[in-house]
Amino acid sequence: MMPQTFLTPRRLWLLMAGAAAVLTVASLALTAWQNLHPCHLCIFQRLLYLLLAGVGLVAGLLAPRPAARRVGFLAIPLAAGGLAVALYQSWLQAQPAGSVSCVGGELGLIERLVEWLGQLRPELFLATGFCEEVEMTILKLSLANWSVLGFAVCLALAYRAWRPIPERRLFRH
């Protein structure tokens, strides 16, 4: 079986959905197991992973119908937005201690959304930490750094599923 045939849009959408779901479950498990205090940006990334899992699942179930591409397209801005948020949080964490803070006067759109979700479902969305603090590292990378990688993988899978590479023929007739 050729790799191009094996990596069908359906499989790519479902792979992205699975990866996003695993990352969501991992964030919940690590939070409980290590008694971590997720910040607003962490919770927003968790929400984006949940949305990516849902979009990928629906697109995967709809594939190969054209509706799968329309639904799946939503994964591209979701993953790109998550990548931007994770990069921003990684940047905050790389600054010298005390030089930057995610705590400000007015709550922004992300913070208001997370606060609202935290009131509805505190077990999933309650933000209790600070974005610039690194509470845990795995292989010398913070969880925000790992999230950069997770969103980059989801973005690559979503783009590849949305815009499949045409099959090339080795021999022309």
C-alpha positions in Angstrom: 0.0 0.0 0.0 1.4 3.3 -1.0 1.8 6.0 1.7 -0.4 8.4 -0.3 -3.2 5.9 -0.5 -2.8 5.0 3.2 -3.0 8.7 4.3 -6.5 9.3 3.2 -8.3 12.5 4.3 -10.6 10.4 6.5 -7.6 8.8 8.3 -5.9 12.2 8.7 -9.0 13.8 10.1 -9.5 11.0 12.6 -5.8 11.0 13.5 -6.0 14.7 14.2 -9.1 14.2 16.3 -7.4 11.4 18.2 -4.3 13.5 18.9 -6.4 16.5 20.1 -8.5 14.2 22.3 -5.4 12.6 23.8 -3.8 16.0 24.5 -7.0 17.1 26.2 -7.2 14.0 28.4 -3.4 14.4 29.2 -3.9 18.0 30.3 -6.8 17.0 32.6 -4.9 14.0 34.0 -1.7 16.0 34.6 -3.7 18.8 36.2 -5.3 16.3 38.7 -2.3 14.1 39.2 0.3 16.8 39.7 -2.0 19.3 41.3 -1.2 21.9 38.6 -2.8 25.3 38.5 -3.8 26.0 34.8 -3.9 29.6 33.7 -6.4 31.3 31.3 -4.1 30.5 28.3 -3.8 26.8 29.4 -7.6 26.5 29.7 -8.1 28.2 26.3 -5.7 25.8 24.7 -7.6 22.9 26.3 -10.8 24.3 24.8 -9.2 24.6 21.4 -8.0 20.9 21.6 -11.6 19.9 22.5 -12.9 21.8 19.5 -10.2 20.3 17.2 -11.2 16.8 18.4 -14.8 17.5 17.6 -14.2 19.0 14.2 -11.8 16.3 13.2 -14.2 13.6 14.3 -17.1 15.1 12.3 -14.9 15.6 9.3 -13.5 12.1 9.5 -17.0 10.6 9.7 -18.2 12.7 6.8 -15.2 11.9 4.6 -15.0 11.5 1.6 -18.1 13.7 1.0 -17.5 17.3 0.2 -19.0 18.4 3.5 -16.0 16.9 5.2 -13.8 19.6 3.6 -16.1 22.4 4.7 -16.3 21.1 8.3 -12.6 20.2 8.4 -11.6 23.6 7.2 -12.5 24.9 10.7 -9.7 22.9 12.1 -7.1 25.1 10.3 -7.8 28.4 12.1 -8.5 26.5 15.4 -5.0 24.8 15.2 -3.3 28.0 14.0 -4.9 30.0 16.8 -3.9 27.4 19.3 -0.4 27.5 18.0 -0.3 31.3 18.4 -1.6 31.1 22.0 0.9 28.3 22.9 3.8 30.3 21.3 2.7 33.4 23.2 2.6 31.5 26.5 6.0 29.9 25.8 7.3 33.4 25.2 5.9 34.6 28.5 7.5 31.7 30.3 10.9 32.4 28.6 11.1 35.9 30.1 13.0 36.7 33.3 10.9 36.1 36.4 8.9 39.1 37.4 9.4 41.0 34.1 6.1 40.1 32.5 2.7 38.9 33.8 -0.5 37.7 32.2 -2.5 39.4 35.0 -3.7 42.8 33.9 -6.5 45.3 34.7 -9.2 44.5 32.3 -10.0 40.9 31.3 -9.6 40.3 27.6 -11.9 38.2 25.4 -10.0 34.9 26.1 -10.0 35.5 29.9 -13.8 36.4 29.9 -14.6 33.3 27.9 -12.5 31.1 30.3 -14.0 32.7 33.4 -17.5 32.0 32.0 -16.7 28.4 31.1 -15.0 28.0 34.5 -18.3 28.9 36.2 -20.2 26.4 34.0 -17.8 23.5 34.2 -15.0 24.2 36.8 -13.7 20.6 36.6 -12.7 21.3 32.9 -12.2 25.1 32.7 -11.3 26.7 36.0 -8.2 28.9 35.7 -6.2 29.2 38.9 -2.7 29.8 37.8 -0.5 32.3 36.1 0.5 32.1 32.4 4.2 33.0 33.0 4.8 30.3 35.6 6.3 26.9 34.5 4.8 24.4 37.0 6.0 21.3 35.2 8.6 20.3 32.5 8.8 17.1 30.6 12.2 16.5 28.8 13.1 20.1 29.6 10.1 21.5 27.8 7.2 23.3 29.6 3.7 22.1 29.0 3.2 25.3 26.8 6.2 24.2 24.7 4.6 20.8 24.3 1.4 22.4 23.3 3.2 24.3 20.6 4.2 20.9 19.2 0.7 19.5 19.6 -0.9 22.4 17.7 1.7 22.3 15.0 1.0 18.6 14.4 -2.8 19.2 14.4 -2.3 22.1 12.0 -0.2 20.0 9.6 -2.7 17.1 9.8 -5.6 19.4 9.2 -4.0 21.1 6.2 -2.9 17.8 4.7 -6.4 16.3 5.1 -8.1 19.5 3.8 -5.8 19.7 0.8 -4.6 16.2 -0.1 -1.6 15.8 -2.3 -2.6 14.4 -5.7 -1.4 10.9 -6.4 1.6 10.9 -8.7 2.0 8.2 -11.3 5.5 6.8 -11.8 4.9 5.9 -15.4 3.0 7.8 -18.0 1.1 5.9 -20.7 
